[in-house]
Amino acid sequence: MANLILSTFDWVPEPPRGYVRDLRVRWALEEAGLPYEVRGVPFKERGPDHFAHQPFGQVPWITDGDISLFESGAILMHIASRSDVLMPNNERGRAEVLEWVFAALNSVEMASVPWSILAFSDENRESTAWQKLDGFLQLRLGHMEKVLADREWLAGEFSVADILMADVLRLVDRFDGLEEYPACQDYVLRATARPSFLKARADQIAHFAAAD
């Protein structure tokens, strides 16, 4: 079986290091114990080959033989399909993981990303834009707080859904957005204490730093 090839930028500025979404893929690959290699693509000059694999000029994408996949959610589901570590082997369990994968990407991340962009830009927190986005995020976090108050992981055992949800929530936590949500904060701490996350994060930061 050929190694999976993970393509990500060869360099990014310091602020996003540790948060670029190839980290989700690295994390999943480490959890699953699948062999892979990392290839850098230019950050500043994104050519036709880049857009052929990722039509929005973003990262990451993976190559698995003659399959090329972009979008972190799709990539993680592909990885989970190749290992029983990240996806249950029963129909009910798979369905539960799948719904939480989509919840992370569609219900929580759609609120967390615009909020984090404003937080990073030091937006005036009295502005209309901030108030609306903050209110939207608080609703989502309130629901997640109730879910996580009585469970360790989203779908029984740790799964690909937890990689996605924890990564979405840790971006909020970066800007102290989980201070009023202790169950969410504890969940992120549990997930990011896993050896596979720690290795994935260290590897990503080292990868970008090597090009400085």
Long-range contacts (C-beta under 8 A, 24 or more apart in sequence): 1-35, 2-64, 2-65, 3-35, 3-36, 3-37, 4-29, 4-34, 4-35, 4-36, 4-37, 4-62, 4-63, 4-64, 4-79, 5-36, 5-37, 5-38, 5-39, 5-62, 5-63, 5-64, 6-36, 6-37, 6-38, 6-39, 6-60, 6-62, 7-38, 7-39, 7-40, 7-41, 7-53, 7-59, 7-60, 7-61, 7-62, 7-63, 8-38, 8-39, 8-40, 8-41, 8-59, 8-60, 8-204, 8-207, 9-40, 9-41, 9-42, 9-43, 9-59, 9-208, 10-40, 10-41, 10-42, 10-43, 10-211, 11-40, 11-43, 11-208, 11-211, 11-212, 12-43, 12-208, 15-120, 17-204, 17-205, 17-208, 17-209, 18-201, 18-204, 18-205, 19-171, 19-174, 20-59, 20-60, 20-204, 20-208, 21-59, 21-60, 21-72, 21-167, 22-59, 22-60, 22-204, 23-167, 23-200, 23-201, 23-204, 24-72, 24-75, 24-76, 24-163, 24-164, 24-167, 25-60, 25-62, 25-72, 25-75, 25-76, 25-79, 26-199, 26-200, 26-203, 26-204, 27-163, 27-167, 27-196, 27-197, 27-200, 28-75, 28-76, 28-79, 28-80, 28-86, 28-160, 28-163, 29-79, 29-200, 30-195, 30-196, 30-197, 30-199, 30-200, 31-85, 31-86, 31-158, 31-163, 31-194, 31-196, 32-79, 32-80, 32-82, 32-83, 32-85, 32-86, 33-83, 33-85, 34-79, 34-82, 34-83, 36-62, 38-203, 38-207, 40-207, 40-211, 72-164, 73-101, 73-102, 73-104, 73-105, 73-164, 76-101, 76-160, 76-163, 76-164, 77-101, 77-160, 79-160, 80-159, 80-160, 86-158, 86-159, 86-160, 86-163, 87-159, 87-160, 88-155, 88-156, 88-157, 88-159, 93-155, 93-156, 96-154, 96-155, 96-156, 97-154, 97-155, 97-159, 97-160, 97-161, 98-161, 100-154, 100-155, 100-159, 100-161, 100-164, 100-165, 101-160, 101-161, 101-164, 103-161, 103-165, 104-161, 104-164, 104-165, 104-168, 105-164, 105-168, 107-140, 108-140, 108-144, 108-165, 108-168, 108-169, 109-168, 111-136, 111-137, 111-139, 111-140, 112-137, 112-140, 112-168, 112-169, 112-171, 112-172, 112-177, 113-171, 115-172, 115-177, 116-171, 116-172, 116-174, 116-175, 116-177, 119-175, 119-177, 120-175, 137-172, 137-177, 141-172, 141-177, 141-178, 141-180, 141-181, 141-184, 142-181, 144-169, 144-181, 144-183, 144-184, 145-181, 145-182, 145-183, 145-184, 148-183, 148-184, 148-186, 148-187, 149-183, 152-190, 158-191, 158-194, 162-191, 163-191, 166-191, 166-192, 166-197
